[in-house]
Amino acid sequence: AVVFFPILKQKNREVLSERYCDIVGLLDIAVSFLIILYFPLCAFIEMFLPAYKESLEIFRIIIPGLVLSSPISVVIHNYFKAYDINIHFFIRSLVILVLSAIANGIAYVISGTMASISAASVIVIFLWYIVEEQRLKKEFEFSSMPLIIYMLTICLAFYLSSLIERWYVGMFSYLFLFVVISIIICPRLIKLILKMIKRRIS
């Protein structure tokens, strides 16, 4: 996020409007790929740190939240800063913080488990993303529905794969779903990533 801000500051409004979906899409693809590390981490904890095995359930619920929170902290916040409208981001973030506390409290009262609090947190993060992006749309014109569909589909793919008992089966299942979902929803970005990799290699 710190490195990204000076780059944004140099771009004009038209360029930022055109590039928003590409930037968020590339970030989400990268984060969606990296959360695959959850699966070998499960194996490591089960083998060497069995006392922490119960925490894996909380981690399993919360880790897809990175797909939602990364665009907020890295991209959306910097877009607001680049055009000196950061106060709007700050005020809504405070509201979301209060809402998160209320949601976590309700989840705890209803079920009394850490897993329910984690689930409530992910839901609030998604709401935060939607609220901030809608505000950003007032400043920059873009259509982000494919991004939202991608985020939700990837999160669902992770949750389903992580339910598989054997970690390596879950990992390859998620990897397969990640590739298929990315190709179907973000084909242009996948081509761009492959082109960038090819340039690096050559």
PAZAPA-4460 file (N, C-alpha, C; in steps of 0.05 Angstrom, whole numbers, plus 32768, in hexadecimal, padded with zeros to 4 digits):
% residues 202
    n_x    n_y    n_z   ca_x   ca_y   ca_z    c_x    c_y    c_z   seq   type   mol
   8011   7FE8   8000   8000   8000   8000   8011   8019   8000     1      A     A
   8027   8019   800F   8039   8030   8011   8047   8035   7FF6     2      V     A
   804F   8020   7FE9   805C   8023   7FCE   8048   802B   7FB9     3      V     A
   8030   8022   7FBC   801B   8027   7FA7   8012   8044   7FA6     4      F     A
   8012   8051   7FBD   8008   806D   7FBE   8016   8080   7FAB     5      F     A
   8031   8082   7FAC   803F   8095   7F99   8039   808F   7F7C     6      P     A
   8034   8076   7F75   802E   806F   7F59   8013   807B   7F52     7      I     A
   7FFF   8077   7F64   7FE4   8082   7F5F   7FE4   80A0   7F5D     8      L     A
   7FF4   80AD   7F6D   7FF5   80CA   7F6F   7FFD   80D6   7F54     9      K     A
   800D   80C7   7F45   8017   80D1   7F2B   8003   80CE   7F14    10      Q     A
   7FEE   80BF   7F19   7FDA   80B9   7F04   7FC3   80CD   7F05    11      K     A
   7FB8   80D2   7EED   7FA0   80E4   7EED   7F87   80D4   7EF2    12      N     A
   7F71   80E2   7EF6   7F58   80D6   7EFE   7F4E   80C1   7EE9    13      R     A
   7F51   80C8   7ECF   7F47   80B6   7EBA   7F56   809B   7EBB    14      E     A
   7F70   809C   7EBF   7F80   8084   7EC0   7F79   8073   7ED8    15      V     A
   7F75   8081   7EEF   7F6E   8072   7F07   7F53   8065   7F04    16      L     A
   7F40   8072   7EF7   7F26   8067   7EF2   7F28   804E   7EE1    17      S     A
   7F38   804F   7ECC   7F3B   8039   7EB9   7F49   8021   7EC6    18      E     A
   7F5D   8027   7ED7   7F6E   8012   7EE2   7F63   8005   7EFC    19      R     A
   7F4F   8011   7F08   7F47   8007   7F23   7F41   7FE9   7F23    20      Y     A
   7F30   7FE0   7F11   7F27   7FC4   7F11   7F3F   7FB2   7F0B    21      C     A
   7F51   7FBA   7EFA   7F69   7FAA   7EF4   7F7B   7FA7   7F0D    22      D     A
   7F7F   7FBE   7F1B   7F90   7FBD   7F33   7F84   7FAB   7F48    23      I     A
   7F6A   7FAF   7F4E   7F5D   7F9F   7F62   7F5C   7F82   7F5A    24      V     A
   7F57   7F7D   7F40   7F55   7F62   7F36   7F70   7F53   7F39    25      G     A
   7F86   7F60   7F31   7FA0   7F54   7F34   7FA7   7F4E   7F51    26      L     A
   7FA1   7F61   7F62   7FA6   7F5E   7F7F   7F96   7F46   7F8A    27      L     A
   7F7D   7F44   7F82   7F6C   7F2F   7F8C   7F75   7F13   7F82    28      D     A
   7F7E   7F13   7F69   7F88   7EF9   7F5E   7FA1   7EF0   7F6E    29      I     A
   7FB3   7F03   7F74   7FCB   7EFD   7F83   7FC4   7EF3   7F9F    30      A     A
   7FB2   7F02   7FAD   7FAB   7EFA   7FC8   7F9C   7EE0   7FC8    31      V     A
   7F8A   7EDC   7FB5   7F7B   7EC3   7FB3   7F8E   7EAB   7FAF    32      S     A
   7FA4   7EAF   7FA0   7FB7   7E9A   7F9D   7FC7   7E95   7FB6    33      F     A
   7FCF   7EAA   7FC4   7FE0   7EA8   7FDC   7FD2   7E9B   7FF3    34      L     A
   7FB7   7E9D   7FF5   7FAA   7E90   800C   7FAA   7E72   800A    35      I     A
   7FB4   7E67   7FF4   7FB8   7E4A   7FF2   7FCB   7E40   8007    36      I     A
   7FDC   7E52   8012   7FEF   7E4B   8027   7FE1   7E41   8040    37      L     A
   7FC7   7E46   8043   7FB8   7E3C   805A   7FBA   7E1E   805C    38      Y     A
   7FBA   7E10   8045   7FB9   7DF3   8046   7FD2   7DE6   8050    39      F     A
   7FEA   7DEE   8046   8002   7DE2   8052   8006   7DEB   806F    40      P     A
   7FFC   7E03   8075   7FFD   7E0D   8091   7FEE   7DFA   80A4    41      L     A
   7FD7   7DF1   809A   7FC7   7DDD   80AA   7FD7   7DC4   80B0    42      C     A
   7FE5   7DBA   809B   7FF5   7DA2   809F   800C   7DA7   80B3    43      A     A
   8018   7DBF   80B1   802E   7DC6   80C3   8025   7DC7   80E0    44      F     A
   800E   7DD4   80E5   8004   7DD7   8100   7FFB   7DBC   810B    45      I     A
   7FEE   7DAC   80FB   7FE5   7D92   8104   7FFD   7D7F   810C    46      E     A
   8013   7D82   80FD   802A   7D71   8103   803C   7D7C   8119    47      M     A
   8040   7D96   811A   8054   7DA1   812C   8048   7DB2   8143    48      F     A
   8030   7DBD   813F   8024   7DCE   8153   8007   7DC6   8158    49      L     A
   8002   7DAD   8160   7FE7   7DA3   8163   7FD6   7DB3   8178    50      P     A
   7FE4   7DC0   818B   7FD5   7DD0   819F   7FC6   7DE7   8193    51      A     A
   7FCE   7DEF   817A   7FC2   7E06   816D   7FAE   7DFD   8157    52      Y     A
   7FA8   7DE4   8157   7F97   7DD9   8141   7F7B   7DE6   8141    53      K     A
   7F70   7DEC   8158   7F55   7DF8   815A   7F54   7E13   814D    54      E     A
   7F6B   7E21   814C   7F6C   7E3C   8141   7F69   7E3C   8122    55      S     A
   7F6D   7E24   8116   7F6B   7E22   80F9   7F4F   7E28   80EF    56      L     A
   7F3B   7E21   80FF   7F1F   7E27   80F6   7F1A   7E45   80F4    57      E     A
   7F25   7E54   8108   7F22   7E71   8107   7F31   7E7C   80EF    58      I     A
   7F4A   7E72   80EB   7F5A   7E7B   80D5   7F4D   7E75   80BA    59      F     A
   7F41   7E5D   80B9   7F33   7E55   80A0   7F1D   7E68   8098    60      R     A
   7F0F   7E72   80AC   7EF8   7E84   80A7   7F02   7EA0   80A0    61      I     A
   7F17   7EA9   80AD   7F1F   7EC5   80AA   7F32   7ECA   8092    62      I     A
   7F41   7EB6   8089   7F55   7EBB   8075   7F4A   7EC4   805A    63      I     A
   7F33   7EBB   8051   7F28   7EC6   8038   7F21   7EE3   803A    64      P     A
   7F1F   7EED   8052   7F1A   7F0A   8056   7F30   7F1B   804A    65      G     A
   7F48   7F0F   8046   7F5E   7F1D   8039   7F58   7F25   801D    66      L     A
   7F48   7F14   800F   7F40   7F1A   7FF4   7F2F   7F33   7FF3    67      V     A
   7F20   7F38   8009   7F0F   7F50   800A   7F1D   7F68   8016    68      L     A
   7F2E   7F64   802A   7F3B   7F7A   8039   7F53   7F85   802A    69      S     A
   7F61   7F75   801B   7F79   7F7E   800D   7F74   7F95   7FF9    70      S     A
   7F5E   7F93   7FE8   7F58   7FAA   7FD7   7F51   7FC4   7FE6    71      P     A
   7F46   7FC1   7FFE   7F3F   7FD8   800E   7F58   7FE6   8018    72      I     A
   7F6A   7FD7   8024   7F82   7FE3   8030   7F97   7FEB   801C    73      S     A
   7F99   7FDC   8006   7FAE   7FE2   7FF2   7FA5   7FF5   7FDC    74      V     A
   7F8D   7FF1   7FD1   7F84   8000   7FBA   7F70   8016   7FC1    75      V     A
   7F59   800F   7FCD   7F44   8023   7FD2   7F4E   8039   7FE4    76      I     A
   7F5B   8033   7FFA   7F65   8048   800C   7F78   805B   7FFD    77      H     A
   7F89   8050   7FED   7F9C   8061   7FDE   7F8E   8072   7FC9    78      N     A
   7F79   8068   7FBD   7F69   8078   7FAA   7F5E   8090   7FB8    79      Y     A
   7F53   808C   7FD0   7F48   80A3   7FE0   7F5F   80B7   7FE7    80      F     A
   7F76   80AC   7FEF   7F8C   80BE   7FF6   7F96   80CE   7FDF    81      K     A
   7F97   80C1   7FC7   7FA2   80CE   7FB0   7F93   80E7   7FA8    82      A     A
   7F79   80E8   7FAF   7F68   80FF   7FA7   7F5D   810D   7FC0    83      Y     A
   7F6C   810A   7FD6   7F67   811A   7FEF   7F4A   8118   7FF8    84      D     A
   7F3E   8100   7FF7   7F23   80FB   8001   7F25   80E5   8017    85      I     A
   7F3B   80E5   8024   7F41   80D0   8038   7F2E   80D2   8050    86      N     A
   7F24   80E9   8056   7F12   80ED   806D   7EF9   80DC   806A    87      I     A
   7EEF   80D8   8052   7ED8   80C7   804D   7EDE   80AA   8055    88      H     A
   7EF6   80A1   804D   7EFE   8086   8053   7F01   8083   8071    89      F     A
   7F0C   8096   807F   7F10   8095   809C   7EF5   8093   80AA    90      F     A
   7EE2   80A4   80A3   7EC8   80A4   80B0   7EB9   808A   80AD    91      I     A
   7EB9   807F   8094   7EAB   8066   8090   7EB9   804F   809D    92      R     A
   7ED4   8050   809F   7EE3   803C   80AC   7EDC   803B   80CA    93      S     A
   7ED8   8052   80D6   7ECF   8053   80F2   7EB3   8046   80F6    94      L     A
   7EA1   804C   80E3   7E86   8040   80E4   7E88   8022   80E1    95      V     A
   7E99   8019   80CF   7E9C   7FFC   80CB   7EA8   7FEF   80E3    96      I     A
   7EBB   7FFD   80F1   7EC7   7FF2   8109   7EB1   7FEE   811F    97      L     A
   7EA0   8002   8122   7E8A   7FFF   8135   7E77   7FE8   812D    98      V     A
   7E71   7FE7   8113   7E5F   7FD2   8109   7E6C   7FB7   810D    99      L     A
   7E86   7FB5   810A   7E94   7F9C   810E   7E92   7F93   812B   100      S     A
   7E95   7FA6   813E   7E93   7FA0   815A   7E77   7F95   8161   101      A     A
   7E63   7FA2   8155   7E47   7F9A   815A   7E42   7F7E   814F   102      I     A
   7E4B   7F79   8136   7E48   7F5F   8129   7E56   7F49   8138   103      A     A
   7E6E   7F4F   8142   7E7D   7F3B   8151   7E6E   7F35   816B   104      N     A
   7E64   7F4A   8178   7E55   7F47   8191   7E3C   7F36   818D   105      G     A
   7E2D   7F3B   8177   7E15   7F2C   8172   7E1C   7F0E   816C   106      I     A
   7E32   7F0A   815C   7E3A   7EEF   8156   7E42   7EE0   816F   107      A     A
   7E50   7EEE   8181   7E58   7EE1   819A   7E40   7EDA   81AC   108      Y     A
   7E2C   7EEC   81AD   7E14   7EE7   81BE   7E04   7ED0   81B3   109      V     A
   7E02   7ECE   8198   7DF2   7EB9   818B   7DFF   7E9E   818E   110      I     A
   7E19   7E9C   8187   7E26   7E82   8187   7E3C   7E7E   819C   111      S     A
   7E48   7E95   81A4   7E5D   7E93   81B9   7E77   7E86   81B0   112      G     A
   7E7C   7E85   8195   7E95   7E79   818B   7EA6   7E8D   817C   113      T     A
   7EC0   7E88   817B   7ED2   7E99   816C   7ECD   7E97   814E   114      M     A
   7EC4   7E7F   8146   7EBF   7E7B   8129   7EA9   7E8E   811F   115      A     A
   7E94   7E92   8130   7E7E   7EA3   8128   7E87   7EC0   8127   116      S     A
   7E99   7EC8   8139   7EA4   7EE3   8139   7EB5   7EE7   811F   117      I     A
   7EC5   7ED3   8118   7ED5   7ED4   80FF   7EC3   7ED7   80E7   118      S     A
   7EAD   7EC8   80E6   7E9A   7ECA   80CF   7E8E   7EE5   80CE   119      A     A
   7E86   7EF0   80E5   7E7A   7F0B   80E6   7E8E   7F20   80DB   120      A     A
   7EA8   7F1C   80E2   7EBD   7F2F   80D9   7EC0   7F2F   80BB   121      S     A
   7EBF   7F17   80AF   7EC1   7F15   8092   7EAA   7F22   8084   122      V     A
   7E92   7F1F   808F   7E7A   7F2B   8084   7E7C   7F4A   8085   123      I     A
   7E86   7F54   809B   7E89   7F71   809E   7E9F   7F7C   808B   124      V     A
   7EB4   7F6C   8087   7EC9   7F75   8074   7EBE   7F77   8058   125      I     A
   7EAD   7F64   8051   7EA0   7F65   8036   7E8E   7F7E   8034   126      F     A
   7E7F   7F84   8049   7E6E   7F9C   804A   7E80   7FB5   8048   127      L     A
   7E96   7FB5   8055   7EA9   7FCC   8054   7EB3   7FD0   8038   128      W     A
   7EBA   7FBA   802A   7EC4   7FBC   800F   7EAE   7FC9   7FFD   129      Y     A
   7E96   7FBF   7FFF   7E80   7FC9   7FEF   7E7B   7FE7   7FF4   130      I     A
   7E7B   7FEF   800D   7E76   800B   8015   7E8B   801D   800A   131      V     A
   7EA5   8016   800D   7EBB   8026   8004   7EBC   8028   7FE6   132      E     A
   7EB6   8012   7FD9   7EB7   8012   7FBB   7EA0   8023   7FB0   133      E     A
   7E89   8021   7FBC   7E72   8032   7FB2   7E79   804F   7FB5   134      Q     A
   7E87   8057   7FCA   7E8F   8073   7FCD   7EA4   807B   7FB8   135      R     A
   7EB5   8068   7FB2   7ECA   806D   7F9E   7EBE   8070   7F82   136      L     A
   7EA8   8063   7F7D   7E9B   8064   7F63   7E90   8080   7F5E   137      K     A
   7E8C   808F   7F73   7E82   80AB   7F6F   7E99   80BD   7F65   138      K     A
   7EB2   80B5   7F69   7EC9   80C5   7F60   7ED4   80BA   7F46   139      E     A
   7ED3   809F   7F43   7EDE   8093   7F2B   7EC9   8080   7F1F   140      F     A
   7EC7   8080   7F04   7EB3   806F   7EF7   7EC0   8054   7EF0   141      E     A
   7EB4   803F   7EFB   7EBD   8024   7EF5   7EA7   8011   7EFC   142      F     A
   7EA8   7FF9   7EF0   7E95   7FE4   7EF6   7EA4   7FCD   7F03   143      S     A
   7E9D   7FC6   7F1C   7EAC   7FB3   7F2B   7E9D   7F99   7F32   144      S     A
   7E86   7F95   7F26   7E76   7F7D   7F2C   7E86   7F63   7F27   145      M     A
   7E95   7F61   7F11   7EA5   7F48   7F0E   7EB9   7F44   7F24   146      P     A
   7EC4   7F59   7F2F   7ED7   7F57   7F46   7EC8   7F4C   7F5E   147      L     A
   7EB1   7F56   7F64   7EA1   7F4D   7F7B   7E9A   7F2F   7F78   148      I     A
   7E92   7F28   7F60   7E8B   7F0C   7F5A   7EA4   7EFA   7F5E   149      I     A
   7EBB   7F04   7F55   7ED4   7EF5   7F57   7EDB   7EF1   7F75   150      Y     A
   7ED9   7F06   7F85   7EE0   7F04   7FA1   7ECE   7EF0   7FB0   151      M     A
   7EB4   7EF2   7FAB   7EA1   7EE1   7FB9   7EA5   7EC3   7FB0   152      L     A
   7EAA   7EC0   7F96   7EAD   7EA4   7F8C   7EC6   7E97   7F96   153      T     A
   7EDC   7EA7   7F98   7EF5   7E9D   7FA2   7EF3   7E96   7FC0   154      I     A
   7EE5   7EA7   7FCF   7EE1   7EA2   7FEB   7ED1   7E88   7FEF   155      C     A
   7EBC   7E84   7FDF   7EAC   7E6C   7FE1   7EBD   7E53   7FD9   156      L     A
   7ECE   7E56   7FC5   7EDF   7E40   7FBC   7EF3   7E38   7FD3   157      A     A
   7EFD   7E4C   7FE0   7F10   7E47   7FF6   7F01   7E38   800D   158      F     A
   7EEA   7E43   8015   7EDB   7E36   802B   7ED4   7E19   8025   159      Y     A
   7ECB   7E14   800D   7EC4   7DF9   8005   7EDC   7DE6   8005   160      L     A
   7EF2   7DF0   7FFA   7F0B   7DE0   7FF8   7F17   7DDB   8014   161      S     A
   7F15   7DEE   8026   7F21   7DEB   8040   7F11   7DD8   8052   162      S     A
   7EF9   7DD1   8049   7EE9   7DBD   8058   7EF3   7DA1   8054   163      L     A
   7F02   7D9D   803E   7F0D   7D82   8038   7F21   7D7A   804D   164      I     A
   7F1E   7D62   8057   7F2E   7D59   806E   7F4C   7D58   8068   165      E     A
   7F53   7D4C   8052   7F70   7D4A   804B   7F79   7D64   803F   166      R     A
   7F8E   7D71   804B   7F96   7D8C   8044   7FA0   7D8E   8027   167      W     A
   7FAE   7D79   801D   7FB8   7D7A   8002   7FA2   7D78   7FED   168      Y     A
   7F8D   7D69   7FF3   7F76   7D67   7FE1   7F68   7D82   7FE0   169      V     A
   7F65   7D8E   7FF8   7F58   7DA9   7FFA   7F69   7DBD   7FEA   170      G     A
   7F83   7DBC   7FED   7F95   7DCF   7FE0   7F92   7DCE   7FC1   171      M     A
   7F93   7DB5   7FB7   7F92   7DB2   7F99   7F76   7DB8   7F8F   172      F     A
   7F62   7DB3   7FA0   7F46   7DBA   7F98   7F43   7DD8   7F96   173      S     A
   7F4E   7DE6   7FAA   7F4C   7E03   7FAA   7F5D   7E0F   7F92   174      Y     A
   7F75   7E04   7F8E   7F85   7E0D   7F78   7F77   7E0A   7F5D   175      L     A
   7F6A   7DF3   7F59   7F5B   7DEE   7F41   7F44   7E03   7F3E   176      F     A
   7F35   7E07   7F54   7F1E   7E19   7F53   7F28   7E36   7F4E   177      L     A
   7F3F   7E3D   7F5B   7F4B   7E57   7F57   7F51   7E5D   7F3A   178      F     A
   7F5E   7E49   7F2D   7F66   7E4C   7F11   7F4D   7E4F   7EFF   179      V     A
   7F39   7E3E   7F04   7F21   7E3E   7EF3   7F11   7E58   7EF7   180      V     A
   7F0E   7E60   7F10   7EFF   7E79   7F16   7F0D   7E91   7F0A   181      I     A
   7F27   7E92   7F0D   7F37   7EA9   7F03   7F36   7EAB   7EE5   182      S     A
   7F37   7E94   7ED7   7F36   7E94   7EBA   7F1B   7E9C   7EB0   183      I     A
   7F06   7E93   7EBE   7EEA   7E99   7EB5   7EE3   7EB6   7EBA   184      I     A
   7EE9   7EC0   7ED2   7EE0   7EDB   7ED9   7EF4   7EF1   7ED1   185      I     A
   7F0E   7EEA   7ED2   7F23   7EFF   7ECC   7F36   7EF5   7EB6   186      C     A
   7F2C   7EEE   7E9E   7F3E   7EE3   7E8A   7F53   7EF7   7E80   187      P     A
   7F4B   7F10   7E7E   7F5E   7F25   7E74   7F75   7F29   7E88   188      R     A
   7F6E   7F29   7EA2   7F83   7F2C   7EB6   7F96   7F14   7EB8   189      L     A
   7F8B   7EFC   7EB3   7F9B   7EE5   7EB3   7FAF   7EE6   7E9C   190      I     A
   7FA5   7EEF   7E85   7FB7   7EF2   7E6E   7FCD   7F07   7E74   191      K     A
   7FC5   7F1C   7E81   7FD9   7F31   7E89   7FEE   7F26   7E9C   192      L     A
   7FE5   7F16   7EAF   7FF8   7F0A   7EC2   800B   7EF7   7EB4   193      I     A
   8001   7EE7   7EA2   8012   7ED4   7E93   8026   7EE3   7E82   194      L     A
   801D   7EF9   7E76   802E   7F0A   7E66   8045   7F16   7E76   195      K     A
   803E   7F1F   7E8E   8052   7F2A   7EA1   8066   7F16   7EA9   196      M     A
   805D   7EFD   7EAF   806F   7EE7   7EB7   8081   7EE0   7EA0   197      I     A
   8076   7EDF   7E88   8086   7ED8   7E71   809C   7EED   7E6C   198      K     A
   8096   7F06   7E70   80AA   7F1C   7E6E   80C1   7F18   7E82   199      R     A
   80B9   7F12   7E9B   80CD   7F0E   7EB0   80E0   7EF7   7EAA   200      R     A
   80D4   7EE1   7E9F   80E4   7ECA   7E99   80F7   7ECF   7E82   201      I     A
   80ED   7EDD   7E6E   80FD   7EE3   7E56   8110   7EFA   7E5B   202      S     A
***
